[in-house]
């Protein structure tokens, strides 16, 4: 597995952990990811949150 893909997977795992296990808000989770994984991890986690939001609003996941 490439380093970028591993970083993306780690960012997603960290996001889920922060939100479900640590009780962080979205912004707190993103700040935590920025601190630990840098800009690329932060940007990916932000994209994941947007996809989740779009799915919640639309009822289905659509990539825009």
Secondary structure, DSSP 8 states (H G I E B T S, - for coil): --HHHHHHHHHHHHHHHHHHTS---HHHHHHHHHHHHHHHHHHHHHHHHHHHHHHHHHSS----
